[in-house]
Amino acid sequence: MAGKSHSHDHEHQKEVVFISTPAIGMLTPTVEFARRLVHRNPDRLSATVLLIPVPHWPTIHSYTQSLPATSSPNLRFLLLPTLHPPSPDNFHSYVAHLSSLVDQHKPSVKQAISELLVSESKRQVVGLFVDMFCTSMIDVADDLGLPSYLFFASPASFLSFMLDIPILDSQLASDSVAELSVRGFANSVPRRVLPTTVLKRGDEYSWCLRHARRYKETKGIIVNSLRELEPVVLHSLSVSGIPKVYLVGPIVDLSGPAQWHPDRAQYETVMRWLDNQPSSSVLFLCFGSLGSLSGPQVKELALGIERSGFRFVWSCRGSPKSKLGLPSEYTNFDEVLPNGFLERTAGMGLVCGWVPQVTILAHRAVGGFVSHCGWNSILESLWHGVPIATWPIYAEQQMNAFEMVKELGLAVEITLDYREGSDLVSAEEVERGITRLMESDGEVRAKVKSMREKCRMALVQDGSSHESLGALVVCPIITPKTTY
């Protein structure tokens, strides 16, 4: 039976299994972490990533379908059987829908791992990695006698908040509490930058509370961050009652969707245009795989961009077609942009739909990034040394923006608390933020350039994340102290 003590463990290659929420922001770093984990000790470690099929979400489906072709002897991808997904009409939130979709696959995951346990004569399955919304899969690991680990694709600061949600619950319920003391934050955290999920306290909050309570059941928590970026948080998590935390980032998919996204023509157009621009002269604006702005807000943003006078590439996406859908692509930008905007800015900028974000951030012409502050986007910008102006929209992005601006001094503020239903950010505020961002010798830019080097050093021999990953591989995975 897998998980039991073996007297000849050295004869077996250790196999770990991954399961991820089928959302680009969580699936991509999970896959990249699996690659890095097996690369660290290829002679003794292999991984199988179980993929939940989502044909009803085309972009995620394209990525998921592309992965099995990249399998290797040490890293395999297994598409689970396609199930009829739960109807979005039964849920009021994206998190509730995703969590139910994951739950639906528990029998398939148990079957897949059971088959691995039986068939792998030379591989000993030693653990299951779950993400922040896959905690129900801990039950599967328990049933099979396997340890489970949490792979957390958001910052350590948000992990500290999630771990404290059960403790903070009464304060979160009280509108009179304007600021909270959160483990891992040096400053008090204003209520206005808490996730909408927490402020609304609906079914999405109930799901988050349910997930957060289960994090402590895992044998270790792996975070996509690095000690040099979040030292205060790491120290705050080194306490009893919390599984050992391993900071192994930045984990960034440097190839990005340019490799698999179907809209390659638009990507090539943007890259050709960037090739003809001066170094660090272009402002890039992108609001993530789920981020979209209302029509009136798009107009204010456009006017602010135009008034700033900087060159720009703007990934402009429409509102979701349904409450749980992905942003739609505008078929005619004239319908949403101010009259004459495209004509007036011709030659100075490009407005487009989807673009491969990480590839654009890597381009020498890009000098600033107006971002929704998703954690993957923040890490991509730091990796390439491109400073951010903050414009959070959903999930934990308001807290990420607060950390980047107020805690770390690594970003310029346009807004910290924007969300659906917020007051409009005016063209004047946009222009002011962009101008501060694009200053060639600003303090934020210098700090970001320094953090770029720290990100890269963390991953090389003797770097902090390299050491942390080594500690995870050698101790709990290859030579576990406890028999399960």
Steps between C-alpha positions, in 0.01 A plus 500: 500500500643838403597730780623217727858472607731316258833353598630550145367849426812583303392246237184695427457824319273726703186614321295806598156584362360847435142619468418863420194719469431540125572874486798642309626697800525182709560225247798667330714545814406149616632353176816711516559398862458131406762549227741666742444240771587201284787687333658544844553127548420321170664172601274451800189710440217501246156660487157450349279806454129418490310739274132585546353548149301821444391508134246771593792742570687523166827665611553266796393207281766592239769511768386174662489322164852621416663352810502121433719567195767641735518184714840349580613187686503700825192715446174368367162663444180303533168640382222389731168383350278784380200546727193715450595813699272638770271771363618857568135582574532308827777729632534865586878513471796385297672339803188301591467378142870407473500325839195295403658413165810374682288304752321329214833344394590336833402147381700546176805622692478211747470253211798652316726495807385147591605381156840668546541324836430161345683536169821680595736217589805725500332820624377549853221760523595718798268799497218705350538874434179702507441873449304755703161395357569125476500427873221243465763282331671469841225244568619296203858507629384396847295212358805374311741542791696779329627830644363814335678828434357841418642685200401865553521708180427832677742696721602393849322812630167369372578156643543664839161668457328176395646315798368775727151526347345268760656716776409831335146392413322716761703809404436436132126490573504844663485803271627711789846339479681728254844336529619155594822362638596212272790267564767570241412864435714764670224759449139477605293378207214735407161335464465662157778280354354170619367266227141558391436140601575586863305825499184348350508187720283297265545142380843589357618600848361175644702304245817699574454442873453128435819484291705710745414275793643201315840651417635392839417136421779485241856384569656810344407822321694600189465868403581668170707775660852558627656592831654820363157626390294407808738456797257639760229258392727197501606574856137539610414157357780323689279420798350188650173377362587588141653243264855577391501773233734477200550812285618371162422784257493681279336226295427665166400346168747693285371343178146610577190454286683608184581127471141372505248785466308484168519876426859508378442764229421774751804406709731533200352840411564633851855365513588654162371836621702477823815419304481849349465690832779651714622312806281527814265746325177299485227473763331158508146470640344160571244389758538125509310198372183598691542877521273742318387859549163665444442714192515833691822392674658400169433852371665664805799268468534582129495873567764461772724300268462757224573795731812331638654503152683169539516223244277209603373147435157448657333160533140622517240236590123514527275412791429129560211361300365333813558532873749210493635549150834622374539853359381537144708651223380832359422460131500875445708721730327812362190392692667540838791744450458881493417648161814536290729332754638243256564764234667741743729233646583323172874441491531558875321191615313177435165393640448126473316207658697204635880525509770272652580709807831347610643523148416869480645571847824341382529741206765771536254771383265454799571740785191479721202276571149603609388174661210343687763369745434131462794327667622330182503840328692659789764227489531528121550877527760465777683226305533733202562814709189685376338722767125479561225756547223331702143451381354200687164357393413167666617214729785602734632766263415795726712346777779428250492863386511619862800277571687614189442873562482542878698205635773453240523827303518301177203655315335833420140550610225583255239335722524244781132426554338497158248219446174437317259777596774741611494870424673577172873565504523836324712579194700740721584223748596270214726762342667578833569132575634427152733799510642394837540144374686594185750736667835366386685546830225445757562330836249225421677419174833466682347268762341285229832468315662386826221249564545367146852391594383354832232297319761348273754440777237320711481222240868428443727271703495607869218749432218517756231336285746244364584399858135497603404273211791273586379474860153403375630238256750334729318499832124453472484348152803276450580419863181570699546493877152366559342184365151561361 
